[in-house]
Amino acid sequence: MRGKALTSLSHHIDGAWLLEAWRRTRKDGAVGVDGQSAKQYAENLHGNLADLLDRAKSGRYKAPPVRRVHIPKGDGKSTRPIGIPTLEDKVLQRAIVMALEPVYEADFKSCSYGFRPGKSAHDALEALWQQSMGAWHERPVRWVLDVDIKSYFDTLHHPHLRQMLDKRIRDGVIRRLIDKWLKAGVMEKGNLSYQDAGTPQGGVISPLLSNIYLHEVLDEWFECEVQPGCVAAPSSCATPTTSSSASSAKKTPGGCSKSCPNALSATA
């Protein structure tokens, strides 16, 4: 139910659910800290999934450390840290994403494109073109802001994220698993460390958590704090387009519920 905190979701996650999560999990990715490949896991697939389900539901599941590697960025000068979970962790994260995605898809804004099912960077570019060039004579766009959030996945604030999750998800099994992933250590060059912020890049659940966070701190903030000025004085409003993972149509004052025709936002 939209806008309500859900206290029971994990009962949907059963053996068939985990089997579907397994089907959706990439089998050719790099192995995690346990070195287990998809081929090895599949040798006793149903037994492994049954054991995984039991550990997840009972609270005995222990999120293993994420293996961290660094890959070059496009500029050729810097690198981006990527976290590689174990195969079993990927399957369980996928199962939780499958449960949470329908809930948050009802909340996310239509102009948010990053890491969302059925949407892509091409769709975001098309939306930007339609809203700027396509409707120029009806609504001239005077400003386009291109904003990138530096090291976002590494700096996500855990206490704030938990407060945001409280608004929609209070299922004990799911929240316990998310907490374990947030607290999972990072293994890099044989050294184990623990982070007090961020979600591991490369984790299946990380993009969804990032969108939940940005929905609150960026989309909702812009709609309720910035957008009223766009309605009152549209000629002075900037036109933001960000390269972060969530963005949205803006709302009018007095409840923040309608799209503002003078604001433009889409995210690749």
KOLKOL-852374 format. One record per residue: residue number from 1; chain; x, z, y of N, C-alpha, C in turn. Coordinates in steps of 0.05 Angstrom, whole numbers, plus 5000, padded with zeros to 4 digits. Each point is the difference from the previous one (the first is absolute). Layout:
N
- vexmar / drenmi / n_x / n_z / n_y / ca_x / ca_z / ca_y / c_x / c_z / c_y
- NUM / A / X / Z / Y / X / Z / Y / X / Z / Y
...
END
This chain:
268
- vexmar / drenmi / n_x / n_z / n_y / ca_x / ca_z / ca_y / c_x / c_z / c_y
- 1 / A / 5017 / 5000 / 4976 / 4983 / 5000 / 5024 / 5018 / 5000 / 5025
- 2 / A / 4994 / 4981 / 5018 / 5017 / 4997 / 5023 / 4999 / 5025 / 5018
- 3 / A / 5024 / 5009 / 5009 / 5001 / 5022 / 5018 / 4999 / 5028 / 4988
- 4 / A / 4994 / 5002 / 4974 / 4998 / 5025 / 4986 / 5025 / 5006 / 4984
- 5 / A / 5007 / 5026 / 4998 / 5022 / 5009 / 4984 / 4991 / 5000 / 4970
- 6 / A / 5015 / 4986 / 4983 / 4993 / 4998 / 4972 / 5016 / 5020 / 4984
- 7 / A / 4986 / 5017 / 4985 / 5012 / 5021 / 4985 / 5005 / 4992 / 4970
- 8 / A / 4988 / 4978 / 4991 / 5003 / 4992 / 4972 / 5003 / 4970 / 4998
- 9 / A / 5024 / 4992 / 4994 / 5006 / 4972 / 4995 / 5015 / 4996 / 4974
- 10 / A / 5016 / 5020 / 4993 / 5018 / 4996 / 4977 / 4985 / 4997 / 4973
- 11 / A / 4974 / 5007 / 4999 / 4986 / 4996 / 4975 / 4997 / 4970 / 4993
- 12 / A / 5004 / 4983 / 5020 / 4999 / 4971 / 4994 / 5025 / 4991 / 4985
- 13 / A / 5022 / 5015 / 5003 / 5025 / 4992 / 4989 / 5001 / 5009 / 4970
- 14 / A / 4997 / 4981 / 4982 / 5001 / 5005 / 4972 / 5019 / 4981 / 4987
- 15 / A / 4999 / 4998 / 4973 / 5019 / 4983 / 4986 / 4997 / 4970 / 5008
- 16 / A / 4976 / 4991 / 5003 / 4995 / 4972 / 5008 / 5010 / 4995 / 5028
- 17 / A / 4997 / 5020 / 5017 / 5010 / 4998 / 5028 / 5030 / 4997 / 5001
- 18 / A / 5014 / 5017 / 4984 / 5029 / 4998 / 4999 / 5009 / 4974 / 4988
- 19 / A / 4985 / 4990 / 4980 / 5008 / 4975 / 4988 / 4998 / 4977 / 5020
- 20 / A / 4980 / 5001 / 5017 / 4997 / 4980 / 5022 / 5023 / 5004 / 5020
- 21 / A / 5007 / 5025 / 5006 / 5022 / 5005 / 5018 / 5026 / 4988 / 4989
- 22 / A / 5003 / 5003 / 4973 / 5024 / 4989 / 4987 / 4999 / 4969 / 5003
- 23 / A / 4977 / 4988 / 4996 / 4998 / 4971 / 5002 / 5008 / 4990 / 5028
- 24 / A / 4994 / 5016 / 5020 / 5005 / 4992 / 5028 / 5029 / 5006 / 5009
- 25 / A / 5014 / 5015 / 4984 / 5027 / 5008 / 5007 / 5020 / 4978 / 4993
- 26 / A / 5018 / 4994 / 5018 / 5021 / 4980 / 4995 / 5017 / 5010 / 4977
- 27 / A / 5006 / 4981 / 4982 / 5016 / 5007 / 4976 / 5029 / 4992 / 5003
- 28 / A / 5007 / 4984 / 5020 / 5027 / 4989 / 5003 / 5016 / 5014 / 5022
- 29 / A / 4990 / 5022 / 5010 / 5014 / 5014 / 5021 / 5024 / 5016 / 4990
- 30 / A / 5016 / 5009 / 5019 / 5024 / 5016 / 4992 / 4991 / 5027 / 4988
- 31 / A / 5016 / 5011 / 4983 / 4993 / 5025 / 4987 / 5006 / 5024 / 5018
- 32 / A / 4986 / 5022 / 4995 / 5004 / 5024 / 5016 / 5022 / 5017 / 4988
- 33 / A / 5000 / 5026 / 5007 / 5022 / 5017 / 4992 / 5001 / 5005 / 4970
- 34 / A / 4978 / 4995 / 4986 / 5000 / 5005 / 4971 / 5009 / 4975 / 4985
- 35 / A / 5004 / 4978 / 5013 / 5010 / 4976 / 4988 / 4980 / 4986 / 4981
- 36 / A / 4975 / 5009 / 4999 / 4980 / 4989 / 4982 / 4988 / 4974 / 5010
- 37 / A / 5000 / 4980 / 4983 / 4989 / 4974 / 5007 / 4971 / 4998 / 4991
- 38 / A / 4987 / 4980 / 5010 / 4972 / 4995 / 4992 / 4998 / 4994 / 4970
- 39 / A / 5019 / 4986 / 4990 / 5000 / 4993 / 4971 / 5002 / 5025 / 4983
- 40 / A / 5017 / 5018 / 5008 / 5003 / 5025 / 4985 / 4974 / 5017 / 5002
- 41 / A / 4988 / 5001 / 5023 / 4976 / 5016 / 5004 / 4977 / 4988 / 4983
- 42 / A / 4999 / 4974 / 4999 / 4978 / 4986 / 4986 / 5001 / 5004 / 4970
- 43 / A / 5023 / 5008 / 4989 / 5003 / 5003 / 4971 / 4980 / 5021 / 4989
- 44 / A / 4993 / 5020 / 5017 / 4980 / 5020 / 4993 / 4981 / 5003 / 5024
- 45 / A / 4989 / 4978 / 5009 / 4985 / 4999 / 5025 / 4977 / 5020 / 5000
- 46 / A / 4982 / 4999 / 4981 / 4976 / 5016 / 5000 / 5008 / 5030 / 4998
- 47 / A / 5019 / 5006 / 4983 / 5009 / 5028 / 4998 / 5013 / 5010 / 5026
- 48 / A / 5016 / 4983 / 5013 / 5013 / 5008 / 5025 / 4979 / 5004 / 5022
- 49 / A / 4980 / 4982 / 5001 / 4980 / 5002 / 5021 / 4982 / 5025 / 4996
- 50 / A / 4994 / 5006 / 4974 / 4984 / 5023 / 4994 / 5015 / 5026 / 5009
- 51 / A / 5026 / 5001 / 4994 / 5016 / 5023 / 5008 / 5002 / 5002 / 5030
- 52 / A / 5003 / 4977 / 5013 / 5002 / 5000 / 5029 / 4974 / 5010 / 5013
- 53 / A / 4977 / 4991 / 4989 / 4974 / 5009 / 5010 / 4997 / 5031 / 4997
- 54 / A / 5008 / 5010 / 4977 / 4998 / 5028 / 4995 / 5017 / 5016 / 5020
- 55 / A / 5025 / 4992 / 5004 / 5018 / 5014 / 5018 / 4990 / 4998 / 5029
- 56 / A / 4989 / 4977 / 5008 / 4989 / 4997 / 5027 / 4976 / 5018 / 5005
- 57 / A / 4982 / 5001 / 4981 / 4975 / 5016 / 5004 / 5006 / 5030 / 4998
- 58 / A / 5019 / 5008 / 4983 / 5005 / 5028 / 4996 / 5019 / 5012 / 5020
- 59 / A / 5013 / 4983 / 5016 / 5019 / 5010 / 5020 / 5028 / 5002 / 4989
- 60 / A / 5005 / 4992 / 4975 / 5027 / 5001 / 4989 / 5017 / 4977 / 5007
- 61 / A / 4989 / 4980 / 5013 / 5016 / 4977 / 5007 / 5021 / 5007 / 5021
- 62 / A / 5025 / 4993 / 4996 / 5021 / 5005 / 5019 / 5010 / 4973 / 5011
- 63 / A / 4996 / 4997 / 5026 / 5009 / 4975 / 5013 / 5031 / 4998 / 4999
- 64 / A / 5011 / 4980 / 4987 / 5029 / 4998 / 4997 / 5012 / 4991 / 5027
- 65 / A / 5026 / 5005 / 5004 / 5013 / 4991 / 5024 / 4998 / 4969 / 5002
- 66 / A / 5001 / 4990 / 5024 / 4999 / 4972 / 5005 / 5029 / 4990 / 5003
- 67 / A / 5006 / 4979 / 4986 / 5027 / 4988 / 5003 / 5001 / 4983 / 5025
- 68 / A / 5018 / 5007 / 5018 / 5002 / 4986 / 5026 / 5023 / 4981 / 5001
- 69 / A / 4994 / 4976 / 5008 / 5021 / 4979 / 5005 / 4995 / 4989 / 5028
- 70 / A / 5020 / 4987 / 5010 / 4998 / 4988 / 5027 / 5003 / 4970 / 4998
- 71 / A / 4981 / 4986 / 5013 / 5001 / 4970 / 5000 / 5004 / 4991 / 5028
- 72 / A / 5013 / 4977 / 5004 / 5005 / 4989 / 5027 / 4974 / 4993 / 5014
- 73 / A / 4999 / 5005 / 5026 / 4978 / 4991 / 5017 / 5005 / 4971 / 5008
- 74 / A / 4980 / 4989 / 5013 / 5002 / 4972 / 5008 / 5022 / 4994 / 5020
- 75 / A / 5008 / 5020 / 5016 / 5021 / 4995 / 5020 / 5028 / 4999 / 4988
- 76 / A / 5002 / 5008 / 4974 / 5026 / 4999 / 4987 / 5019 / 5022 / 5008
- 77 / A / 4992 / 5018 / 5018 / 5018 / 5020 / 5011 / 4992 / 5028 / 4990
- 78 / A / 4975 / 5005 / 4993 / 4991 / 5026 / 4992 / 4986 / 4998 / 4973
- 79 / A / 4995 / 5023 / 4988 / 4987 / 5000 / 4974 / 4974 / 5017 / 5001
- 80 / A / 4983 / 4995 / 4980 / 4975 / 5015 / 4998 / 4999 / 5015 / 4974
- 81 / A / 4995 / 5026 / 5001 / 4999 / 5016 / 4975 / 4974 / 4993 / 4984
- 82 / A / 5003 / 4996 / 4974 / 4978 / 4995 / 4983 / 4999 / 5020 / 4977
- 83 / A / 4977 / 5013 / 4997 / 4998 / 5019 / 4978 / 4989 / 4986 / 4975
- 84 / A / 5012 / 5006 / 4977 / 4991 / 4987 / 4975 / 4990 / 5022 / 4981
- 85 / A / 4974 / 5004 / 4998 / 4989 / 5020 / 4981 / 5004 / 4991 / 4971
- 86 / A / 4996 / 5019 / 4982 / 5000 / 4993 / 4972 / 4975 / 4983 / 4993
- 87 / A / 5001 / 4986 / 4978 / 4977 / 4983 / 4993 / 4974 / 5017 / 4997
- 88 / A / 5003 / 5023 / 4986 / 4976 / 5017 / 4996 / 4989 / 5010 / 5027
- 89 / A / 5018 / 5006 / 5019 / 4991 / 5009 / 5026 / 4986 / 4978 / 5014
- 90 / A / 5009 / 4975 / 4997 / 4986 / 4977 / 5012 / 4972 / 4997 / 4989
- 91 / A / 4997 / 5004 / 4974 / 4974 / 4997 / 4988 / 4981 / 5021 / 5010
- 92 / A / 5009 / 5025 / 5002 / 4983 / 5021 / 5010 / 4994 / 4997 / 5029
- 93 / A / 5019 / 4992 / 5016 / 4995 / 4995 / 5028 / 4979 / 4977 / 5003
- 94 / A / 5002 / 4980 / 4984 / 4981 / 4978 / 5001 / 4972 / 5010 / 4993
- 95 / A / 4998 / 5018 / 4981 / 4974 / 5011 / 4992 / 4988 / 5015 / 5024
- 96 / A / 5016 / 5015 / 5015 / 4989 / 5015 / 5022 / 4993 / 4981 / 5023
- 97 / A / 5016 / 4980 / 5005 / 4993 / 4980 / 5020 / 4973 / 4987 / 4993
- 98 / A / 4996 / 4994 / 4975 / 4975 / 4987 / 4992 / 4976 / 5018 / 5006
- 99 / A / 5004 / 5026 / 4999 / 4978 / 5019 / 5006 / 4996 / 5004 / 5030
- 100 / A / 5022 / 5000 / 5015 / 4998 / 5005 / 5029 / 4994 / 4976 / 5017
- 101 / A / 5008 / 4977 / 4991 / 4998 / 4976 / 5016 / 4971 / 4994 / 5009
- 102 / A / 4980 / 5001 / 4981 / 4973 / 4995 / 5009 / 4990 / 5020 / 5021
- 103 / A / 5009 / 5025 / 4999 / 4992 / 5020 / 5019 / 5010 / 4993 / 5028
- 104 / A / 5026 / 4993 / 5001 / 5012 / 4995 / 5027 / 4994 / 4972 / 5010
- 105 / A / 4995 / 4982 / 4983 / 4993 / 4973 / 5009 / 4974 / 5001 / 5016
- 106 / A / 4983 / 5020 / 4994 / 4975 / 5003 / 5016 / 5006 / 5011 / 5028
- 107 / A / 5023 / 5013 / 5003 / 5007 / 5013 / 5025 / 5018 / 4982 / 5018
- 108 / A / 5018 / 4985 / 4987 / 5020 / 4985 / 5016 / 4986 / 4978 / 5016
- 109 / A / 5013 / 4993 / 5022 / 4989 / 4981 / 5019 / 5004 / 4971 / 4990
- 110 / A / 4981 / 4983 / 5009 / 5001 / 4972 / 4991 / 5024 / 4985 / 5009
- 111 / A / 5012 / 5009 / 5022 / 5023 / 4986 / 5011 / 5026 / 5013 / 4990
- 112 / A / 4999 / 5016 / 4980 / 5024 / 5011 / 4987 / 5006 / 4983 / 4976
- 113 / A / 5024 / 4989 / 4999 / 5007 / 4980 / 4979 / 5022 / 5009 / 4981
- 114 / A / 5017 / 5018 / 5008 / 5023 / 5007 / 4983 / 4994 / 5014 / 4975
- 115 / A / 5010 / 4990 / 4977 / 4997 / 5014 / 4974 / 4971 / 5005 / 4993
- 116 / A / 4983 / 4981 / 5005 / 4972 / 5004 / 4993 / 4991 / 4977 / 4981
- 117 / A / 4982 / 5007 / 4981 / 4991 / 4980 / 4981 / 4985 / 4978 / 5014
- 118 / A / 5006 / 4975 / 4992 / 4986 / 4977 / 5011 / 5008 / 4992 / 5028
- 119 / A / 5021 / 5013 / 5011 / 5010 / 4993 / 5027 / 5030 / 4995 / 4999
- 120 / A / 5009 / 4984 / 5019 / 5028 / 4992 / 5000 / 5010 / 4997 / 5029
- 121 / A / 5026 / 4995 / 5002 / 5012 / 4995 / 5027 / 4988 / 4974 / 5011
- 122 / A / 4994 / 4981 / 4983 / 4989 / 4975 / 5010 / 4972 / 5004 / 5012
- 123 / A / 4985 / 5018 / 4988 / 4974 / 5007 / 5011 / 5003 / 5013 / 5028
- 124 / A / 5020 / 5018 / 5002 / 5004 / 5013 / 5026 / 5008 / 4980 / 5022
- 125 / A / 5017 / 4981 / 4993 / 5008 / 4980 / 5019 / 4976 / 4982 / 5008
- 126 / A / 4983 / 4994 / 4981 / 4977 / 4984 / 5006 / 4981 / 5015 / 5019
- 127 / A / 4997 / 5026 / 4995 / 4983 / 5017 / 5017 / 5011 / 5001 / 5028
- 128 / A / 5026 / 5003 / 5002 / 5013 / 5001 / 5027 / 4995 / 4974 / 5015
- 129 / A / 5003 / 4978 / 4986 / 4996 / 4974 / 5013 / 4972 / 4996 / 5009
- 130 / A / 4981 / 5007 / 4983 / 4972 / 4997 / 5007 / 4992 / 5017 / 5023
- 131 / A / 5010 / 5025 / 5001 / 4993 / 5018 / 5022 / 5014 / 4994 / 5026
- 132 / A / 5023 / 4987 / 4999 / 5015 / 4994 / 5024 / 4995 / 4971 / 5009
- 133 / A / 5011 / 4981 / 4985 / 4998 / 4972 / 5008 / 4972 / 4989 / 4995
- 134 / A / 4987 / 5008 / 4978 / 4974 / 4989 / 4993 / 4978 / 5008 / 5019
- 135 / A / 5002 / 5023 / 5011 / 4979 / 5010 / 5019 / 5011 / 5004 / 5028
- 136 / A / 5020 / 4984 / 5007 / 5013 / 5004 / 5026 / 4981 / 4997 / 5024
- 137 / A / 4983 / 4980 / 4999 / 4983 / 4996 / 5023 / 4978 / 5022 / 5003
- 138 / A / 4993 / 5011 / 4977 / 4980 / 5022 / 5001 / 5012 / 5027 / 5007
- 139 / A / 5024 / 5004 / 4990 / 5013 / 5026 / 5003 / 5030 / 4996 / 5001
- 140 / A / 5011 / 4995 / 5024 / 5029 / 4995 / 5002 / 5016 / 5025 / 4991
- 141 / A / 5021 / 4995 / 4984 / 5018 / 5020 / 4992 / 5024 / 5000 / 5018
- 142 / A / 5006 / 5023 / 5013 / 5021 / 5001 / 5019 / 5026 / 5013 / 4989
- 143 / A / 4997 / 5016 / 4980 / 5023 / 5014 / 4989 / 4999 / 5000 / 4970
- 144 / A / 5023 / 4996 / 4987 / 5003 / 5003 / 4971 / 5025 / 5017 / 4996
- 145 / A / 4996 / 5023 / 4988 / 5022 / 5019 / 4995 / 5007 / 4999 / 4970
- 146 / A / 5025 / 4996 / 4994 / 5010 / 4999 / 4973 / 5016 / 5026 / 4995
- 147 / A / 4989 / 5018 / 4983 / 5012 / 5027 / 4997 / 5007 / 5004 / 4971
- 148 / A / 5024 / 5011 / 4995 / 5008 / 5007 / 4973 / 5007 / 5030 / 4999
- 149 / A / 4991 / 5013 / 4979 / 5006 / 5029 / 4997 / 5025 / 5003 / 4983
- 150 / A / 5021 / 5011 / 5012 / 5025 / 5002 / 4987 / 5000 / 5021 / 4978
- 151 / A / 5010 / 4993 / 4976 / 5003 / 5019 / 4978 / 4974 / 5015 / 4994
- 152 / A / 4978 / 4987 / 5002 / 4974 / 5013 / 4997 / 4997 / 5014 / 4973
- 153 / A / 5006 / 4985 / 4978 / 4996 / 5012 / 4974 / 5018 / 5024 / 4995
- 154 / A / 5022 / 5002 / 5014 / 5019 / 5022 / 4997 / 4993 / 5024 / 5017
- 155 / A / 4982 / 4997 / 5019 / 4995 / 5021 / 5019 / 4971 / 5010 / 5001
- 156 / A / 4983 / 4991 / 4982 / 4972 / 5008 / 5000 / 4998 / 5030 / 4997
- 157 / A / 4984 / 5012 / 5017 / 4998 / 5030 / 5002 / 4981 / 5010 / 4979
- 158 / A / 5011 / 5015 / 4981 / 4984 / 5010 / 4977 / 4976 / 5018 / 5008
- 159 / A / 5004 / 5020 / 5017 / 4977 / 5017 / 5007 / 4977 / 4985 / 5013
- 160 / A / 5007 / 4981 / 5017 / 4979 / 4984 / 5013 / 4985 / 4983 / 4979
- 161 / A / 5016 / 4988 / 4982 / 4987 / 4983 / 4979 / 4981 / 5017 / 4983
- 162 / A / 5008 / 5024 / 4993 / 4982 / 5017 / 4984 / 4974 / 5006 / 5015
- 163 / A / 5002 / 5005 / 5026 / 4976 / 5005 / 5016 / 4982 / 4975 / 5000
- 164 / A / 5012 / 4977 / 5002 / 4984 / 4975 / 5000 / 4987 / 4996 / 4973
- 165 / A / 5014 / 5005 / 4978 / 4989 / 4998 / 4974 / 4976 / 5019 / 4995
- 166 / A / 5002 / 5024 / 5013 / 4979 / 5020 / 4997 / 4973 / 4989 / 5009
- 167 / A / 5000 / 4982 / 5019 / 4975 / 4989 / 5011 / 4984 / 4984 / 4979
- 168 / A / 5014 / 4988 / 4981 / 4987 / 4982 / 4981 / 5004 / 5007 / 4971
- 169 / A / 5023 / 5011 / 4993 / 5006 / 5005 / 4972 / 5008 / 5029 / 4996
- 170 / A / 4983 / 5014 / 4984 / 5006 / 5028 / 4993 / 4999 / 5005 / 4970
- 171 / A / 5003 / 4978 / 4985 / 5002 / 5002 / 4971 / 5027 / 5013 / 4993
- 172 / A / 4999 / 5022 / 4985 / 5024 / 5015 / 4994 / 5021 / 4985 / 4985
- 173 / A / 4991 / 4984 / 4980 / 5019 / 4985 / 4983 / 5015 / 4979 / 5018
- 174 / A / 4985 / 4985 / 5016 / 5012 / 4979 / 5016 / 5018 / 5012 / 5021
- 175 / A / 4991 / 5021 / 5014 / 5016 / 5012 / 5021 / 5026 / 5013 / 4989
- 176 / A / 4998 / 5011 / 4976 / 5023 / 5012 / 4988 / 5021 / 4979 / 4993
- 177 / A / 4991 / 4977 / 4990 / 5019 / 4978 / 4994 / 5013 / 4989 / 5025
- 178 / A / 4984 / 4996 / 5021 / 5012 / 4990 / 5025 / 5021 / 5019 / 5011
- 179 / A / 4994 / 5026 / 4999 / 5020 / 5020 / 5009 / 5025 / 4998 / 4983
- 180 / A / 4998 / 4996 / 4975 / 5024 / 4998 / 4983 / 5016 / 4976 / 5007
- 181 / A / 4987 / 4978 / 5006 / 5015 / 4976 / 5008 / 5013 / 5003 / 5028
- 182 / A / 4987 / 5014 / 5018 / 5012 / 5005 / 5026 / 5025 / 5018 / 4997
- 183 / A / 4999 / 5018 / 4980 / 5023 / 5019 / 4997 / 5021 / 4990 / 4980
- 184 / A / 4995 / 4977 / 4987 / 5018 / 4991 / 4980 / 5028 / 4995 / 5012
- 185 / A / 5020 / 5007 / 4986 / 5027 / 4996 / 5010 / 5008 / 4970 / 5001
- 186 / A / 5023 / 4996 / 5012 / 5011 / 4973 / 5003 / 5028 / 5000 / 4987
- 187 / A / 5004 / 4983 / 4981 / 5026 / 4997 / 4987 / 5015 / 4976 / 5011
- 188 / A / 5023 / 5006 / 5012 / 5016 / 4978 / 5012 / 5029 / 5005 / 4993
- 189 / A / 5012 / 4981 / 4986 / 5028 / 5001 / 4992 / 5006 / 5026 / 4985
- 190 / A / 4981 / 5009 / 4983 / 5004 / 5023 / 4984 / 4994 / 5027 / 5014
- 191 / A / 4993 / 4999 / 5025 / 4994 / 5024 / 5015 / 4969 / 5003 / 5004
- 192 / A / 4990 / 5023 / 4994 / 4971 / 5006 / 5002 / 4995 / 5015 / 5026
- 193 / A / 4982 / 4990 / 5016 / 4993 / 5013 / 5025 / 4969 / 5001 / 5002
- 194 / A / 4991 / 5017 / 5018 / 4971 / 5002 / 5004 / 4993 / 4996 / 5030
- 195 / A / 4980 / 4985 / 5005 / 4992 / 4993 / 5027 / 4976 / 5016 / 5009
- 196 / A / 5000 / 5008 / 5025 / 4977 / 5015 / 5011 / 4982 / 4982 / 5017
- 197 / A / 5005 / 4974 / 4999 / 4983 / 4980 / 5014 / 5002 / 4973 / 4986
- 198 / A / 4980 / 4984 / 5005 / 5001 / 4972 / 4990 / 4988 / 4997 / 4972
- 199 / A / 4995 / 4975 / 4993 / 4992 / 4993 / 4973 / 5021 / 4980 / 4990
- 200 / A / 5005 / 5000 / 4974 / 5022 / 4982 / 4990 / 4992 / 4971 / 5002
- 201 / A / 5016 / 4984 / 5014 / 4995 / 4971 / 5001 / 5003 / 4989 / 4972
- 202 / A / 4982 / 4983 / 4992 / 5000 / 4989 / 4973 / 4979 / 5014 / 4983
- 203 / A / 4990 / 5023 / 5008 / 4980 / 5014 / 4985 / 4973 / 4986 / 5003
- 204 / A / 4985 / 4998 / 4978 / 4975 / 4985 / 5000 / 4980 / 5013 / 5020
- 205 / A / 5001 / 5027 / 5003 / 4980 / 5013 / 5016 / 5009 / 5002 / 5030
- 206 / A / 5025 / 4994 / 5006 / 5010 / 5003 / 5027 / 4986 / 4983 / 5021
- 207 / A / 4994 / 4974 / 4994 / 4986 / 4984 / 5020 / 4972 / 5011 / 5007
- 208 / A / 4986 / 5011 / 4980 / 4973 / 5011 / 5005 / 5003 / 5025 / 5017
- 209 / A / 5019 / 5017 / 4994 / 5004 / 5024 / 5016 / 5008 / 4993 / 5028
- 210 / A / 5016 / 4980 / 5003 / 5008 / 4992 / 5027 / 4976 / 4989 / 5016
- 211 / A / 4982 / 4986 / 4987 / 4976 / 4990 / 5014 / 4981 / 5023 / 5007
- 212 / A / 4997 / 5020 / 4983 / 4984 / 5023 / 5006 / 5010 / 5014 / 5025
- 213 / A / 5026 / 5003 / 5001 / 5013 / 5014 / 5023 / 4996 / 4984 / 5026
- 214 / A / 5007 / 4975 / 4998 / 4998 / 4983 / 5025 / 4971 / 4996 / 5009
- 215 / A / 4981 / 5000 / 4981 / 4972 / 4998 / 5007 / 4993 / 5023 / 5019
- 216 / A / 5011 / 5024 / 4995 / 4994 / 5023 / 5017 / 5016 / 4999 / 5026
- 217 / A / 5026 / 4997 / 4998 / 5017 / 5004 / 5024 / 5002 / 4976 / 5018
- 218 / A / 4993 / 4976 / 4989 / 5002 / 4976 / 5016 / 4972 / 4988 / 5006
- 219 / A / 4986 / 4993 / 4979 / 4974 / 4987 / 5004 / 4980 / 5017 / 5014
- 220 / A / 4995 / 5024 / 4988 / 4980 / 5017 / 5012 / 5008 / 5010 / 5028
- 221 / A / 5026 / 5005 / 5004 / 5010 / 5008 / 5026 / 4995 / 4978 / 5020
- 222 / A / 5007 / 4975 / 4993 / 4997 / 4978 / 5019 / 4970 / 4996 / 5007
- 223 / A / 4983 / 5002 / 4980 / 4972 / 4995 / 5005 / 4987 / 5021 / 5018
- 224 / A / 5007 / 5025 / 4996 / 4987 / 5021 / 5014 / 5014 / 5009 / 5026
- 225 / A / 5026 / 4995 / 5002 / 5015 / 5009 / 5023 / 5007 / 4976 / 5019
- 226 / A / 5008 / 4978 / 4989 / 5009 / 4977 / 5016 / 4978 / 4981 / 5006
- 227 / A / 4983 / 4995 / 4980 / 4979 / 4979 / 5003 / 4980 / 5006 / 5022
- 228 / A / 4992 / 5025 / 5006 / 4982 / 5004 / 5022 / 5010 / 4987 / 5026
- 229 / A / 5027 / 5000 / 5004 / 5011 / 4987 / 5024 / 4997 / 4970 / 4999
- 230 / A / 5001 / 4989 / 4976 / 4996 / 4971 / 4997 / 4972 / 4992 / 5007
- 231 / A / 4981 / 5017 / 4994 / 4972 / 4994 / 5007 / 4995 / 5003 / 5029
- 232 / A / 5013 / 5021 / 5012 / 4995 / 5005 / 5028 / 5015 / 4980 / 5018
- 233 / A / 5024 / 4992 / 4991 / 5016 / 4982 / 5017 / 5014 / 4980 / 4982
- 234 / A / 4985 / 4980 / 4988 / 5011 / 4982 / 4981 / 5024 / 4984 / 5011
- 235 / A / 5000 / 4994 / 5025 / 5022 / 4983 / 5011 / 5027 / 5014 / 4999
- 236 / A / 5000 / 5027 / 4998 / 5025 / 5014 / 5001 / 5009 / 5008 / 4972
- 237 / A / 4985 / 4993 / 4979 / 5007 / 5009 / 4974 / 5022 / 4983 / 4987
- 238 / A / 5018 / 5014 / 4987 / 5020 / 4985 / 4984 / 4986 / 4991 / 4974
- 239 / A / 5013 / 4980 / 4987 / 4989 / 4989 / 4975 / 5020 / 5005 / 4978
- 240 / A / 4997 / 5022 / 4985 / 5020 / 5007 / 4980 / 4998 / 4985 / 4974
- 241 / A / 5023 / 4992 / 4989 / 5001 / 4990 / 4973 / 5024 / 5013 / 4987
- 242 / A / 4996 / 5016 / 4980 / 5022 / 5015 / 4989 / 5009 / 4989 / 4973
- 243 / A / 5025 / 5007 / 4993 / 5010 / 4992 / 4974 / 5000 / 5024 / 4981
- 244 / A / 4985 / 5020 / 5006 / 4997 / 5023 / 4982 / 4978 / 4993 / 4980
- 245 / A / 4992 / 5019 / 4983 / 4983 / 4993 / 4977 / 4971 / 5005 / 5005
- 246 / A / 4991 / 5008 / 5024 / 4972 / 5002 / 5005 / 4994 / 4996 / 5029
- 247 / A / 4979 / 4985 / 5006 / 4991 / 4995 / 5027 / 4971 / 4993 / 5000
- 248 / A / 4987 / 4999 / 5023 / 4971 / 4997 / 4999 / 4988 / 4989 / 5025
- 249 / A / 4974 / 4992 / 4997 / 4984 / 4994 / 5023 / 4995 / 5027 / 5014
- 250 / A / 4995 / 5000 / 5026 / 4998 / 5024 / 5015 / 4972 / 5008 / 5007
- 251 / A / 4995 / 5025 / 5006 / 4973 / 5010 / 5004 / 4994 / 5006 / 5029
- 252 / A / 4975 / 5001 / 5006 / 4992 / 5007 / 5027 / 4997 / 5030 / 5003
- 253 / A / 4999 / 5010 / 5026 / 4997 / 5028 / 5004 / 4973 / 5010 / 4991
- 254 / A / 4998 / 5027 / 4998 / 4974 / 5011 / 4993 / 4994 / 4999 / 4970
- 255 / A / 5021 / 5005 / 4983 / 4995 / 5000 / 4972 / 5020 / 4981 / 4985
- 256 / A / 5013 / 4983 / 5014 / 5021 / 4982 / 4988 / 4989 / 4985 / 4976
- 257 / A / 4980 / 4984 / 5004 / 4988 / 4987 / 4977 / 4998 / 4970 / 5002
- 258 / A / 5006 / 4988 / 5022 / 4997 / 4971 / 5003 / 5026 / 4987 / 5006
- 259 / A / 5003 / 4975 / 4992 / 5024 / 4985 / 5005 / 5001 / 4991 / 5030
- 260 / A / 5024 / 5002 / 5011 / 5003 / 4992 / 5028 / 5009 / 4971 / 5001
- 261 / A / 4985 / 4982 / 5013 / 5008 / 4972 / 5001 / 5025 / 4994 / 5017
- 262 / A / 5009 / 5020 / 5015 / 5023 / 4996 / 5017 / 5026 / 5010 / 4988
- 263 / A / 4998 / 5011 / 4976 / 5025 / 5010 / 4987 / 5005 / 4984 / 4975
- 264 / A / 5025 / 4995 / 4994 / 5008 / 4984 / 4978 / 5020 / 5015 / 4983
- 265 / A / 4995 / 5000 / 4973 / 5019 / 5013 / 4983 / 4997 / 4989 / 4972
- 266 / A / 5023 / 4994 / 4988 / 5001 / 4992 / 4972 / 5028 / 5006 / 4990
- 267 / A / 5001 / 5006 / 4974 / 5026 / 5009 / 4989 / 5007 / 4983 / 4976
- 268 / A / 5024 / 4991 / 5000 / 5009 / 4984 / 4977 / 5008 / 5017 / 4977
END
